[in-house]
Amino acid sequence: MQQVVRRAWWSPSPAGKRAQTCYTRPVHHLDFLDICAIMLGIWFTISKLDAQGRRAESFPQVEPAEFERWRSWTVSIFRLGSTVCFLRVVFHQGWAYYLSQHPVNAPAAPKSLVIPALLMDALFVSTVAATFIRGSRARELRRQLGIVLSPLSAKQAAALAPEDESKAATKPD
């Protein structure tokens, strides 16, 4: 059984020879795409929770079936976007750790070690683009249905409120 001697990524090669081993240092930080993925993931999660918290009763001018169609579509769009964003961060940290534990005896890493990371980044970028495109289509549908998410004026709130306080107290949720 051959014993593998591990050198740090910055150590010089033995006997003054040019190093032919590619070492990847462990990642103890987040890169630019990780930070973008975290920020987009938070934004998509907030958008998902906002749509998820809306109720058809708040929009009496919209049919409940149409409102539910918009709400479920919007939630599914942002759920996928936020999931892929956070998955990218976890994958990147795990993949960097995996690469740091497997030195390569070549000047550069082979394609078998590069392609999974490239595929994950391609999945991330394409999913973010699809989330933005589908999100704008969901906003367009929301406008067509007449769902206005801005705060209600006093007149609109009074129109939606029950006429008698006793009805409001006995109304089930």
N, C-alpha and C positions, 0 to 999 in steps of 0.2 A: 504494500500500500504506500503510495507516494504522498509525502507530506507537502502541503501547499503552504508556502511562506507568503503571508500577506504584508504588503507594504502600504503605507499611507499614500494617498493620491499625490502628495507633494514630494515624496522621497525620491532621491536620485537613483538611477539604475546602478547595479553593481559593476565594478571594474570600469567605470567611465563609459560604458556602452550606451548607445542611444536606446531609450526605453521603447519596448514594443508591446507594452501592456497598457490597456486603456482602463483607467480607474475612474469610477464615479464616486464622488464624495457624497456622504449622506445629506439629505436635505432637511434642514432644521428651520426653514423659513417658507414663506409663501411667495410665489412669483407673481408677476403682474396679472396673468390670466387667472390665477387662484383668487386674487383680490377682486377682479372683475366678476368671477363666477360667484363669489360670496355675496357681493353687492346685488347682482342680478337675481340670485336665489332668494335673497331677502325681499327684494322688490316683487318678484313673482309670487312669493308666499303671501305677502300682504295683499296683493291683488286677488289671489285665490280666496283668502279669508274674507275679504270685503264682499266678493260676489257670493260666497257661501253663506254669509250672514244676512243677505237680503231676503225679504219675504214678499210674496205676491200680494199680501194684504196691504202693503205700503203703496202699491201701485194699482188702484182699482180700475184705472182706464185700460189696463192690459189684461188680456185673458190669462188665467192662471196656467193653462197648458203652454202658451207661448212664452210666458215669463219663466216657467220651469225649463223650457228648452234653451232659452238664452242663458239661464243661470248654470245649468249643468254643462253646457258647452264651454262657457267661460271658465268654470272651475277646472274642467279637464285640460284646457289649454294651459293654464298657469300651473297646474299640478305637474304636468310633464316637464315644463320649463324649469321649475324649481328643483324637481328631483334630479334632472340631468346636471344642473349647476352644482348641486352639493355632491353628487356622485363624481363629478370631475375632480373636485378638490380631494376627496378621499382617495380616488384612484391615483392621482398625481403623487400624493404623499406615500402611498403604498408602493407604487411603481419605483419611485426614487429610492426607497428603502431596499426593495428587491434588487435593484441594479447595484446598489452599494455593497451588497453581500455577494455579488457574482462578478468578479473581475474578468475581463476579456483579454485574451492574449492576442491582441491585434492593435494596430494604430487607431482604429475606430470601432465603435460597436457594430455588430452585424445587424442586418435588416430585421432579423427575428426579434431583436431587442428594441428596435426603433419603431417598427410598424404598430404594435399595440398602443403606444403613446400617441402616435399620429392619428390612429383611428379614433381614439378617445377625444382628441382635440377636434377632429372633423365632426364627430357626433355632437360635441358641445357647441361648436359654431353653427352647425346646421340647425340644431334644436333651438338655439337662441333666435336665429333668423326666422324660423318657422313660428316661434312663439310671438315674436313681434308682428309678423304678417297676420297670423290667425287672430291675435289680440285686436288688431285694428279692424278686422272683419267682424269680430264680436262687438266692438264699440259701434260699428255701423249698424248692425242688427239692433243693438240697444236703442240707438236713435230712431230707427224705423218703427220700433215697437212703442216709442214714447216713454221709455224708462229714463227719467232724469234723476241723476244721483246727487245733484246739488241740494243744499239745505232748503227746506220748505219755508216759504214766507209765512207770516202770521195768518194771512187769509187762507192759504192752502192747508195749514195745520188745523185751523178751525173747521174747514170743510171736511177734513178726514176724522175729526174728533166726534165722539158720540154727543148727541144733543143733551142727554140727561146723564148726570153723574152716577145715578143708580144703575143705569145700563152698563156703564163702564166697569163698575165694581162687580157685577154679576157675569160679565162676559168672560167665557173661558178662553184660555190662551191656546 
